[in-house]
Amino acid sequence: MAVSVDKVYKTVLLIMNKEQRGSATPDEMAKVGTLVQREIFEGYVEDLNQLVRVPQTDTDYADRVANIDEKLAEFKRFDSATYDNATTPLTPYFTLPANLYRLGVAHYTGNNSMIKELQRLQRGEFYNIQRSKLTASTKQFPTCLYENDKLYVSPSSIQSSVGVDYLKKPDDVRWGYSKGSLGQFINDPTVYGADLINTGEGTLTSSLTTLTDGIPGTYTAPVITTSGSGTGLVLSVDVTSTTNASVTVTTAGTGYEVGDTVNFAGGVISTSPAVITLQSSDFNANSTYGTTNFELHTSEQTDIILRVLMYFGIIIRDPQIIQGATQQIQQDEINEKR
């Protein structure tokens, strides 16, 4: 249910260019889009806090509290916490998922497979409650302290089977692209992966060992991995002469790393094996390839476009764009909270 960053970007460019207001680069789109997504996302909790105090209709699709909860559902996650018997600080703790934004409920699964919620306490309560046998934490009634992105659990005999429900951080927006023959930006719709080989026309050409006996033609070449553990790479090779070829990735595969070599069987595109040595620039993380869409609910597409327009108005210093977008955003917010 994500919002396409490509649709947002092209709509914004259409509006700006129609009025001859200027343009914006893919990098600016990525940074502004990430800012807008975080801005909208962080507003959900505050909106929810306001709306729970107001009676809501029970009509289908019109309950605003339920609608906001549906938008937050895109970010709700469950994961395990990892025990760390740390020497510094002296108190062992559980590490939490790296993408955690807000902690919901922490819980412990005992030997009887019953899930028990960890009662979350403040620091003073967490330590003082252990002083009395009547109030001390037990496996039946465990407690926790959440500080510094760590979860301290009592009793200390709990060293596994701890999990957390939480809201994840929105991933940074990215409009992946390659450059065409005229220098234009061409969107790469492949879902971004830091370790993913760039998919598209000519993406591995610069990593190909020079052909000295190429056989002109276009081939979907069989790939043999000669080093590393990567699998699934499918290439299309266009040999234009005995010394030149263009290598296009049609399927990126998985598990490849910088320095891995792959080759084509001799006699397919040349009389001897043609070798490719993967470079860092052949992967999404070190290139402009790979796209990450907005993770927000599809109903937010209009709001995203308006907010992106507002920020682009700041970038190109056009007060009319800023004013028009800001007024529409404010009006929409008023209507939603009446």
N, C-alpha and C positions, 0 to 999 in steps of 0.2 A: 504493500500500500504506500510505497515511497513516492515522493514527488520528483519527477525527472529534472535533474539540474540542466540538461540540454534544453528542455522546453522553457524553463525559466530564463536561461541565458538568452535564447533566441527571441523570446517575447520582449525582454528588456531591451535588447539591441534594436528590435523592430520599432519600439516606441521611441527610443532615443534618436534613431536615424531618420524616422519619419519627420521629426521636428528639427532635424539637423543639429542635435544637441551634442554630438560627439559619440565616442565609442568607449569600450572597456575591454581589457585584455582577459584571457582565461585565468591568469593568476589573480587579477583583481576580482573576478567572479568567484574564485575559490575562497579568497579571504573574506569578501563581503558576505558570501553565502554562508560560510561557517559562522560568522558573527550573527547574522540574521537568524539562523537556525537555533543557536544557543539562546538568543534573546526571546524567541517565541517559546522555546522549551522551558526556560526558567519562569516564564509567566504562567505556565499551567498550574503550578502548585499554589501560587498566590490567587489565581482565579478560583481554584477549587476551594480555597480557604474562605473566600468571599461568598461563594454560591451555596455552601453547605448551611449557611445561616439563613438562607431565604427558602421558603417553601417552593418545591418544584412540581411541575406537572408530571403525571404518571402516563401521559400520552407517549406512544412509541415515537422514538427519534427526537422528541422535544425536551427530554430531561437533560438540562445543561450539565448537571453533575455527572450523569452517566456518559455524556458526550466527551467531557474532559477526561474522564477515566479511560475511555476508549482511546483517546489520543495518547495518553500516558502508557497504554498497554503496549505500544510499539517499543517501549524502552524497558519494560519490566523483565527482569531476569532472575533466575535461581542458579546458584553455583555453590561449590564446596569452598570452605575455608581451610587453609593449609597450616598445620601445626608447626611451630618453630620453637624448638627448645633453646632459646637464645641465652647467651652468656651476658650480653649487653643489650637492653637492661636485664637484670637478673631474673625478672618475671617472664616466664614463657608466654607466648601469645600466638594468635592465629593471623596469618596474612590474608587479606581480602582480594577479590578480583581487581585487576589493574584498571578496568573500565568503570569501576563503581563511582556513581555520582552522589546518590543519597541512599543511605542504609535504611532498609525497611525493618524486617524482622530477622533476628538470628535465632537458630534453633538447633537442638541436639537430638540425635536419634539413638536411643538406648538399645540395650541387648534385646528387649522385647519388641523392637521395631516401632515403638511408640515415639512420635515426634513431640518434643517438649520445647516450648518457647523459652529462650533465655531472657530472663527479666533484665532489661537494660537499666543500669543505675549510674548515678554520678559518682565521681571519684570518692568523695567522703563516705557515701552510703556503701559503695562497693567494698571498701576496706573495713568500715566499722561494723557492718552487718555480720562479719565473720567472728566477732568477739564473743558472741553468745551462742551456745549450743542450740537454743531455741530458734534463732534466726539465721544461723550459718547455712550457706548454700550446700545443696546436696544434688546428686544426680537426678533426683525426682523433681527438685526445684532449683535448677541452675540459674546463675546470674552472669552478667557480662558487663564490661566497661569498654566503650569505644572511644579511643583517642589515637591521634597521630596515624590514622589509617590502619590501626591495629585493633584486634579484638582480644581482650583479656577475659578469660573464662574461669569461673569458679564453680565447683571444686577443681583443683588442679589435676585430679585423676582423669578428667575429660581431656583426652589428647587426640581425638579423632571424631569423625561422624558429626562435625559441626558444619552447618550450611547457612546461607544468607539469602534472603529475598531483597532485591534492591533495584533502583533505577540506574541504568547504564548511562554513561556520557554519550551524547551524539557524536558520531564519527565526523571528522572534518570533511567538508564538501570538496569535491574535486571534479573539474571538467577536463577529462583527458583528451589529448589531441595529438595529431601529427601535422606536419606542414606539407601542403601540396606543392605542385610544380610552380605555382605563381606566388608562393609564400603565404597562401591562405591557410587558416586553421581548419582542420578536418577532425570532427569529433570521433574519439575512440570510445565506443559504448561498452567495451569490456569492463567487467566489474574489477575495480582496482585490487591488486594484491602486491604487497611489497616485494615478494619473491617470485612474482609471475613474469614470465618472459613476455616482452612486448609483442602484441598481436597486430598484424597488418602488413601492408605492402612494403617490401624492402627493409624490414626491421633488422634483419641479421646480415645484410649485405656487407657491412664494414667489418664483420667478424669472420668472413669467409677467406680462407687461404686462396691466394691468387690462382686462377685456373690457367694451366699452360697447355691443356689439351681438351678444352671443353667441347662438348658436342651440342651445337645450337639446337634449341627447342625448349619447350616448357614441360616440366616434370613435377609430379608429386612424388618426391624422393623418399625412399625408405631410409629411416634414420637408425643408426646403430650408435648406442652410447658407448664411448670408449673410456670414459672416466666418470665418476660420480654415480649417483643412484637415481637420477631423474628418469621419468618415463612419460610416454604419451605425446611427445613432440611430433607434430606433423608439419612438413614444410613444402612449399611450392617453389620451385627453382626455375627461373627464366634465364637460360643461357643465351646471350646475345652474340657472343663470339668465342673464339678459343681461349680468350683471356678474361672475359667479363661475364658476370652473372648477377642477377638480383634474387635475393632470398626472402621470401614472404612466409611469415608464420601464420598458418591456418588454425592450428590447435596448439596451445601453449604447453600443455602437459603439466606435470608437477614434479617437485623435488630437485629441480636444477639449481646449481650454484655458480657463482663467478669462478671461472677457471676450468669448468667442465668442458670437455670436448665431445662433439658429436660428428659423425661422418656419414657420407653417402657411399654406398657400395660402389666399387670400381666398375666401370662399364655402363653406369646409369647416366650420369651427366658428364663424365669424363672417364678416360681409360684407367685412371688410378683414383683411389679414394680422395674426395674433396673434404677437407676438415674445417669445422667451425669451432673456434675457441670463444666461449661466452665471456663477455666483458660486463662490467658493472652497469654500463649504459644500456645493456640489452634487457634490463629488468625495470619494472614499473617504478620502483623506489628511486631510481636514479635517472628518470626520464620524465617526459610529459604524458606518457601513455597511462591508460586506466582511469575509469570514472567512478566516483562515489556520489550517489544521489542523496538528496535530502531524505532523512529518515522520518520526517514529520508526516502526519496523516494527510491524505490527498486533499482533504477539505481546506488545508492551509495554503494551497497553491497561490490563490489570489493575494493573500496577505504577504506571502514570501516575495512575490513580484513587486508589490508596492513598497515593501521595506528595502529591497535591493535597489529599486529605482531611487529611493530617498538617499541612500548612501552613495550611489553613483552620481547623484546631483551634487553631493559634497565634493566628490573626487574631481568632477569637471567644473565645479564652481558655478553651478546653475541654480539660482534661488527659486526659479519657477518650478523646476522638477521637485525640489525639496519641499516647497510649500504645498504643491498639489498632492504629492504622495502622503505627506504628513497629515493633511486634513482628512484624506480618505481613511487612513489608518485610525485616526482618532474617532471618526464617525462610526466606523465598524466596531470599535471597542465599546463605544457608548451603547450601540444597539445590542451587542452581545450581553451586556451586564444590566440591562433594564429589568 
